Amino acid sequence: MSAHMDELIAQFQHFQAKVRQAETRFAGVGDMQERIAQVETTVTSPDGNVTVVAGAGGTVTDLRLAAGAMHLEAGRLSTIIMTTLRQAVAGAVQQQAGIVDDAFGDTLGVNTQEQVREAQAEAFGTVAEPPASEPQTPQAAPRRRPAPRDDDYFEENTILRRD
């Protein structure tokens, strides 16, 4: 055989080896999808009045209010719900990113979990913290509601009739 033909055969064998390697690595996609479908993060507010459960893709699957929540001022309760909801969603998305990294991190050369943490830190205005040994939910500072202006006194109650 000619040197050119030997080179073509070697390239083809190298290509076949890469295809086999990719098939092996991507054989775990079904397992990864099952693990992602089972992702669930539950976060309870520090005062125990609000519990949020988030699943795959950050989908909120449950929101529970304790009896004490009904005694909170509406604006405060809203803030607690939103803070707890953000934490639960962030935790679920971090878990999902970890599953993707476990399956393909080395193959793709991407640290999805780190990118998610950085994006969340930027969105929440916090510092991206390295992962702990156990999955933990991020702690975001509660946002204060701005003081109402004189012309905002109808904010909570409408002057229109509700049917």
C-alpha positions as CSV (number, residue, x, y, z in Angstrom):
1,M,0.0,0.0,0.0
2,S,1.0,3.5,-0.5
3,A,1.9,5.9,2.3
4,H,-1.2,8.0,1.4
5,M,-3.5,5.0,1.8
6,D,-1.9,4.0,5.1
7,E,-2.5,7.6,6.4
8,L,-6.1,7.5,5.3
9,I,-6.6,4.1,7.0
10,A,-5.0,5.5,10.2
11,Q,-7.3,8.6,10.1
12,F,-10.3,6.4,9.6
13,Q,-9.4,4.1,12.6
14,H,-8.8,7.2,14.7
15,F,-12.2,8.5,13.7
16,Q,-13.8,5.1,14.5
17,A,-12.2,5.2,17.9
18,K,-13.6,8.7,18.6
19,V,-17.1,7.5,17.6
20,R,-16.9,4.5,19.9
21,Q,-15.6,6.8,22.7
22,A,-18.6,9.2,22.1
23,E,-21.1,6.4,22.0
24,T,-19.7,5.1,25.4
25,R,-19.9,8.6,27.0
26,F,-23.3,9.4,25.7
27,A,-24.8,6.0,26.6
28,G,-25.4,7.5,30.1
29,V,-27.9,10.1,28.7
30,G,-30.9,8.1,29.7
31,D,-29.6,7.7,33.3
32,M,-28.8,11.4,33.4
33,Q,-32.4,12.3,32.3
34,E,-33.8,10.0,35.0
35,R,-31.7,11.6,37.6
36,I,-32.7,15.1,36.5
37,A,-36.4,14.2,36.5
38,Q,-35.9,13.2,40.2
39,V,-34.3,16.5,41.2
40,E,-36.1,18.1,44.2
41,T,-35.0,20.8,46.6
42,T,-37.1,21.8,49.6
43,V,-36.4,25.2,51.3
44,T,-38.1,26.5,54.4
45,S,-37.9,30.1,55.4
46,P,-35.9,30.9,58.5
47,D,-39.1,31.7,60.4
48,G,-40.6,28.4,59.3
49,N,-43.7,30.0,57.8
50,V,-43.0,29.3,54.1
51,T,-41.8,26.0,52.5
52,V,-41.1,25.8,48.7
53,V,-40.3,22.6,46.8
54,A,-38.7,23.0,43.4
55,G,-38.0,20.2,40.9
56,A,-36.2,19.8,37.6
57,G,-35.6,22.9,35.6
58,G,-36.5,25.0,38.7
59,T,-40.2,24.1,38.4
60,V,-42.0,24.9,41.6
61,T,-43.9,21.8,42.6
62,D,-45.2,22.8,46.0
63,L,-45.7,25.9,48.2
64,R,-46.8,25.5,51.8
65,L,-47.7,28.2,54.3
66,A,-47.7,27.5,58.0
67,A,-50.5,28.9,60.2
68,G,-48.2,31.7,61.4
69,A,-47.9,33.0,57.8
70,M,-51.4,34.3,58.0
71,H,-50.5,36.6,60.8
72,L,-47.7,38.4,58.8
73,E,-48.2,41.7,57.0
74,A,-48.9,41.0,53.3
75,G,-45.7,42.7,52.1
76,R,-43.6,40.8,54.5
77,L,-45.2,37.5,53.6
78,S,-44.7,38.2,49.9
79,T,-41.0,39.0,50.5
80,I,-40.6,35.7,52.5
81,I,-42.3,33.7,49.8
82,M,-40.2,35.2,47.0
83,T,-36.9,34.8,48.8
84,T,-37.7,31.1,49.7
85,L,-38.9,30.4,46.2
86,R,-35.7,31.8,44.7
87,Q,-33.6,29.7,47.0
88,A,-35.5,26.5,46.2
89,V,-35.3,27.1,42.4
90,A,-31.6,28.0,42.7
91,G,-31.0,24.8,44.6
92,A,-32.8,22.6,42.1
93,V,-31.0,24.2,39.2
94,Q,-27.6,23.7,41.0
95,Q,-28.5,20.0,41.5
96,Q,-29.4,19.7,37.8
97,A,-26.1,21.3,36.8
98,G,-24.2,18.9,39.0
99,I,-25.9,15.9,37.3
100,V,-24.9,17.3,33.9
101,D,-21.3,17.8,35.1
102,D,-21.2,14.3,36.4
103,A,-22.3,12.9,33.1
104,F,-20.5,15.2,30.6
105,G,-18.2,17.6,32.5
106,D,-15.0,16.0,31.5
107,T,-16.2,15.3,28.0
108,L,-17.3,18.8,27.2
109,G,-14.6,20.6,29.4
110,V,-17.3,22.7,31.0
111,N,-18.1,23.2,34.7
112,T,-21.8,23.8,34.4
113,Q,-22.3,23.9,38.2
114,E,-19.8,26.7,38.5
115,Q,-21.3,28.7,35.7
116,V,-24.8,28.3,37.3
117,R,-23.4,29.5,40.7
118,E,-21.8,32.5,39.1
119,A,-25.0,33.4,37.1
120,Q,-27.1,33.0,40.2
121,A,-24.7,35.2,42.3
122,E,-24.9,37.9,39.7
123,A,-28.7,37.7,39.5
124,F,-29.1,37.7,43.2
125,G,-26.4,40.2,43.9
126,T,-24.5,37.7,46.1
127,V,-21.1,36.1,46.0
128,A,-20.7,32.7,44.3
129,E,-19.8,30.2,47.0
130,P,-18.0,27.0,46.3
131,P,-20.1,23.8,46.7
132,A,-20.2,22.2,50.1
133,S,-20.0,18.4,50.5
134,E,-23.8,18.3,50.7
135,P,-26.2,20.2,48.4
136,Q,-27.2,23.4,50.1
137,T,-29.5,26.2,49.1
138,P,-28.1,29.7,48.5
139,Q,-28.9,32.3,51.1
140,A,-30.0,35.6,49.6
141,A,-30.6,38.7,51.7
142,P,-34.3,39.5,51.9
143,R,-35.3,42.5,49.9
144,R,-37.0,45.4,51.7
145,R,-40.1,46.7,50.1
146,P,-39.9,50.5,49.4
147,A,-41.9,52.8,51.6
148,P,-45.2,53.7,50.0
149,R,-45.5,57.1,48.5
150,D,-48.6,59.2,49.1
151,D,-50.1,58.4,45.7
152,D,-49.6,54.6,46.3
153,Y,-52.2,54.1,49.0
154,F,-54.4,52.1,46.6
155,E,-51.6,49.6,45.9
156,E,-53.1,46.9,48.1
157,N,-56.7,47.6,47.5
158,T,-58.4,48.3,44.2
159,I,-61.0,51.0,43.8
160,L,-62.5,48.9,41.1
161,R,-65.2,46.4,41.9
162,R,-64.2,42.7,41.8
163,D,-66.8,40.2,40.6
